Amino acid sequence: MAASGAEGAETDAVAEPAEDRAAVHGAGSLLDCPSCGSAQVVHVLGDDGGVSLVCTSCGHSWS
């Protein structure tokens, strides 16, 4: 029996590993963590309206 479209969509939404992203986007992006070098970095809005960067690999934060 064929899988439904909803089940197939879940597998398409998997994030690409950092190693693959570096190969596609080039190593040493501006958003690499200065502490551990990971590309797993997110922007976080602070209480005062400022934006900080947080590494989801090691927890280091900077602005």
N, C-alpha and C positions, 0 to 999 in steps of 0.2 A: 504494500500500500504506500502511496506517495505521502511525504510529509506536508503538513499544511504550511502556508506562507508565513504564518506567525512564528512557527518554530524555526524556519529558515532565517528569519530576520534576526533572531537572537545570535546566531553564529556569525552573522555579518557585523555585529556591533562590537566584536572583541577588539580591544585596543592593541595596537601594534607594539611589540617589545621595543625597549629603548635602543637595543642594538640595531634593529631594522630601521628605526626612525633616523638614527645617526647616519646610516648608509644612504638613506633617501634624501635627508635634509642637510647633510654635511655635519661633520663633527665640530664641536666647540661652539655651539649656538650661544647666543647672549643669555639664554635662560638656563644654562647649566648651573647646578648648585655649586657655589664656591667652596663648600665644605667637603662634599663627597663626589662631586662631578656628575651626578645623575641628571638626566634630562627630565625627570619626573617632578616638574615644578608647576605650582598653581598660583594664581593671583588671589589674594584674600582682602576683602574690604574691611577696614578697621572701623571702630566705633566713632572715630573723629573724621571719617570720610576718606582717610588716606588709604593707599593701596600698598600692601606688602606682598612679598613673594615667599612661599613656603615650599620646601622640598618634601615631597611625600615619601621619599625613601629614608631620609635620616632625621627629618623634623626641623632642620635648620631654617630660620626665617631671617629675611633681610628686606630692605626697601631701597 
